[in-house]
Amino acid sequence: MTALICGSLAYDTVMVFEGRFREHILADRLHMLNVSFLAPQMRRNFGGCAGNIAYNLKLLGGDGLIMATVGHDFAPYERWLQQYGIALHGVRRIEAEFTAQAYITTDLDDNQITAFHPGAMNHAHLNRVSDVTGIKLGVVAPDGRQAMIEHAAQFSAAGIPFLFDPGQGLPMFDGEALRAFIAQATWVAVNDYEASLLAERTGWSHEEIASRVEALIITRGGDGSWIYAAGARHDIPPAKPARIADPTGCGDAYRAGLLFGLQSKRDWPATGRIASLAGAIKIEKHGTQQHSYDWAGFAARFHDNFGHAP
């Protein structure tokens, strides 16, 4: 059951300022801000929601196909994904653009200043769900605004069940647009902050949103997650990471666990726990695609966390 994962592919350039922003940004001078931060540490990560979800789904043994737009600088990322056997024939290269890029500077208090260049992502609506065949399951993850709207409509028109994962793209949409997404989606996945924003903009409670889809999934960080399905709420406990290094991309790892559970036809309690552990393993490493495991290792950790096999 191949999942078509519509979303972004991006480079994340992360720099560490070995000081504190608050000591260099004066509140009474914000109208004439001109600061520079020396960042001796820097790393460049492969990211973007579609790439992160596909990478984690591959680790779990699931089957995913990325649909995204990239720029003329995509070659290093392409080689990385090919190394893991991730299908890329749904990826369109826009030669006149850069691949989407995030430049993130972090200080010693874990505050972040981020600049994001969408680049080729602005052309994501050029891709169409019908461009690929053999798709049984879809994902609409953060991407260009028009692409998210069109891909949701295309999945719905084709009768392909899909997960709506608005993520950081949620603020781009008003209540009418979000209600339309929910009407077309089969499942909705958000974190607790996004769930509050989704409820505020749609005017629907969590239970009302859940009644319109097969499942509403709300992740709650270290408190686990809730899965509303068939009139019930499943409380999914958090898995325990060995250490906390970097939470970036944990939500994408969790969503890969959801897809794997759907592909392998597991029930929601098992699917939620698989997703929870996938997120916990990711948080142990810096970067969104630097962790790895095989199924045997994953299953052993699952048993350690939840007392039974996945």
C-alpha positions in Angstrom: 0.0 0.0 0.0 2.1 2.9 -1.3 1.6 6.3 0.5 2.0 9.4 -1.7 3.5 12.0 0.6 2.8 15.5 -0.7 4.9 18.1 1.2 8.2 19.9 1.3 11.8 18.9 0.7 14.2 21.4 2.2 17.7 22.0 3.5 18.0 23.1 7.1 21.2 25.1 8.0 21.5 25.2 11.7 24.0 27.5 13.5 24.7 27.9 17.2 25.4 31.3 18.7 27.4 30.7 21.9 25.7 33.5 23.7 22.2 34.7 24.4 20.1 36.8 22.1 18.6 38.8 24.9 22.0 40.2 25.8 22.4 41.7 22.3 18.8 42.7 21.3 17.7 45.8 23.2 14.0 46.1 23.6 14.0 49.9 23.2 16.0 49.6 19.9 13.9 47.1 18.0 12.9 49.8 15.5 16.5 50.0 14.4 17.7 46.5 14.8 21.1 45.7 13.4 22.9 42.8 15.0 25.3 40.0 14.0 25.9 36.7 15.8 29.1 34.8 15.5 28.2 31.1 15.1 31.2 28.8 15.3 29.0 25.7 15.0 27.1 24.9 11.9 25.5 21.8 10.4 23.4 21.3 7.3 20.6 18.8 7.5 18.3 17.3 5.0 14.7 18.1 5.9 11.3 19.1 4.8 8.1 17.4 6.0 7.8 15.0 3.0 11.4 14.0 3.2 11.3 13.4 7.0 8.1 11.4 6.8 9.4 9.2 3.9 12.7 8.6 5.7 11.0 7.5 8.9 8.5 5.4 7.1 11.3 3.6 5.2 13.0 2.8 8.6 9.8 1.2 9.8 9.5 -0.9 6.6 6.7 1.1 5.1 6.3 2.2 1.5 6.3 5.9 0.7 6.6 8.0 -2.5 7.5 11.7 -2.2 5.7 14.3 -4.2 7.5 17.7 -4.0 9.3 20.4 -6.0 13.0 21.0 -5.6 15.6 23.3 -7.1 18.9 23.0 -9.1 20.8 22.3 -5.9 18.9 19.1 -5.0 21.7 16.6 -6.0 23.2 16.0 -2.5 19.8 15.4 -1.0 18.7 13.3 -3.9 21.7 11.0 -3.4 20.9 10.7 0.3 17.3 9.6 -0.3 18.4 7.2 -3.1 20.8 5.6 -0.7 17.8 4.6 1.4 15.8 3.4 -1.5 13.1 6.1 -1.2 11.1 6.6 -4.4 11.6 10.0 -6.1 9.7 9.8 -9.4 7.1 12.2 -7.9 9.7 14.9 -7.4 9.8 17.8 -9.9 13.0 19.8 -10.3 12.6 23.6 -11.0 16.0 24.6 -12.4 15.5 28.3 -12.0 15.0 28.0 -8.2 16.8 26.8 -5.1 15.4 24.0 -3.0 13.5 25.3 0.0 15.9 26.4 2.7 15.7 27.2 6.4 18.5 29.1 8.1 18.2 28.6 11.9 20.3 30.3 14.5 20.0 29.0 18.1 21.4 30.6 21.3 22.4 29.0 24.6 18.8 29.3 25.9 17.5 27.4 22.9 15.8 30.4 21.4 15.8 30.4 17.6 15.8 33.0 14.8 14.8 31.4 11.5 14.8 32.7 8.0 12.9 30.5 5.4 13.3 30.7 1.7 10.5 28.6 -0.1 12.2 28.6 -3.5 11.0 25.7 -5.6 8.3 24.9 -3.0 6.3 27.8 -4.5 5.8 25.6 -7.6 4.5 22.5 -5.8 1.0 23.0 -7.2 2.5 22.0 -10.6 2.6 18.4 -9.3 -0.7 16.4 -9.5 -1.7 13.3 -7.6 -2.6 11.8 -11.0 1.0 12.1 -12.1 1.8 8.8 -10.3 0.0 5.5 -10.2 -0.6 2.7 -7.7 -1.3 5.0 -4.8 -3.6 3.7 -2.1 -3.0 6.3 0.7 -2.0 10.0 0.7 -0.6 12.7 2.9 -1.1 16.4 2.6 1.8 17.9 4.7 3.1 21.5 4.8 3.9 22.7 1.4 3.0 25.6 -0.9 -0.5 26.9 0.0 -2.0 26.3 -3.4 -0.4 22.9 -3.6 -2.0 21.8 -0.3 -5.4 22.9 -1.5 -5.1 21.2 -4.9 -3.6 18.0 -3.6 -6.3 17.5 -1.0 -9.0 18.1 -3.7 -7.2 15.6 -6.0 -6.9 12.9 -3.4 -10.6 13.4 -2.6 -11.7 13.3 -6.3 -9.7 10.1 -6.9 -11.2 8.4 -3.8 -7.8 8.0 -2.2 -7.9 8.3 1.6 -5.4 10.8 3.0 -4.0 12.2 6.2 -4.2 16.0 6.5 -1.2 17.2 8.4 -1.2 21.1 8.2 1.7 21.6 10.6 3.4 24.9 10.3 1.3 25.6 7.3 -1.9 25.9 9.3 -1.7 29.7 9.8 -2.0 30.1 6.0 -5.6 29.0 6.0 -8.8 30.6 7.4 -11.7 28.7 8.9 -13.5 28.1 5.6 -10.4 26.5 4.0 -9.7 24.4 7.0 -13.3 23.1 7.1 -12.9 22.2 3.5 -9.7 20.2 4.2 -11.4 18.3 7.0 -14.4 17.5 4.8 -12.1 15.9 2.3 -9.6 14.2 4.6 -9.8 10.7 6.1 -7.6 11.5 9.0 -6.3 14.7 10.6 -3.0 15.0 12.6 -1.9 18.0 14.6 0.0 18.9 17.7 -1.8 20.4 20.8 -1.1 24.0 19.8 -2.3 23.4 16.2 -5.3 21.6 17.6 -6.3 24.7 19.5 -5.8 26.9 16.5 -7.7 24.4 14.3 -10.6 24.5 16.7 -10.6 28.3 17.0 -10.6 28.8 13.2 -13.1 26.2 12.3 -15.4 26.8 15.2 -15.5 23.0 15.9 -14.4 21.3 19.1 -12.0 18.3 19.0 -14.9 16.0 19.2 -16.7 17.7 16.4 -13.7 17.6 14.1 -13.2 13.9 15.0 -16.8 13.2 14.0 -16.1 14.4 10.5 -13.1 12.1 9.9 -12.1 8.5 10.7 -9.6 9.8 13.2 -8.2 13.0 14.8 -4.7 12.6 16.2 -3.3 15.2 18.6 0.3 14.9 19.8 1.1 16.3 23.2 4.9 16.2 23.4 6.1 14.5 26.6 2.5 13.8 27.6 1.9 11.4 24.8 -1.0 11.8 22.3 -4.7 11.4 21.9 -6.4 9.6 19.0 -10.1 10.3 18.6 -11.7 7.5 16.5 -15.2 5.9 16.3 -16.5 8.0 19.2 -13.7 7.1 21.6 -10.5 8.7 22.7 -7.4 6.5 22.9 -4.8 7.9 25.3 -1.4 7.0 23.9 1.5 7.0 26.4 4.8 8.6 25.5 7.7 6.4 24.7 10.9 7.2 26.6 13.9 8.5 24.7 17.4 7.6 25.9 18.3 11.3 25.7 16.8 14.5 24.4 19.0 16.0 21.7 16.8 17.8 19.1 12.9 17.7 18.9 12.9 19.0 15.3 11.2 16.5 13.1 9.7 14.4 15.9 6.2 15.2 14.6 7.2 13.9 11.1 8.5 10.7 12.7 5.3 10.3 14.5 3.3 10.7 11.3 5.4 8.1 9.6 4.4 5.7 12.5 0.7 6.6 11.7 1.2 5.7 8.1 3.0 2.5 8.9 0.1 1.5 11.2 -2.4 2.2 8.5 -0.4 0.3 5.9 -0.1 -2.7 8.1 -3.7 -2.5 9.3 -3.0 -2.2 13.0 -5.6 -0.8 15.4 -5.3 2.7 16.8 -3.7 1.8 20.2 -0.9 -0.1 18.4 -0.5 2.5 15.7 -0.3 5.3 18.2 2.4 3.5 20.2 4.4 2.8 17.1 4.2 6.5 16.2 5.1 7.5 19.7 8.3 5.4 19.7 9.3 6.6 16.2 9.2 10.2 17.6 11.1 9.3 20.7 13.9 7.6 18.7 14.2 10.7 16.5 14.6 13.1 19.4 17.7 11.3 20.5 19.7 12.7 17.5 20.4 16.1 16.0 18.9 16.6 12.6 15.7 15.1 11.2 17.2 12.2 9.3 20.3 11.2 11.3 18.8 8.4 13.4 18.5 4.8 12.1 17.3 1.4 13.3 16.0 -1.9 12.0 12.7 -3.6 12.8 14.2 -6.0 15.3 15.7 -3.1 17.3 12.5 -1.1 17.1 10.4 -4.1 18.3 12.7 -4.6 21.3 12.4 -1.0 22.3 8.7 -1.1 21.8 8.5 -4.1 24.2 10.6 -2.3 26.7 8.3 0.7 26.6 4.9 -0.9 26.3 5.3 -4.4 27.6 4.2 -6.2 24.4 5.2 -6.7 20.8 4.3 -4.0 18.2 
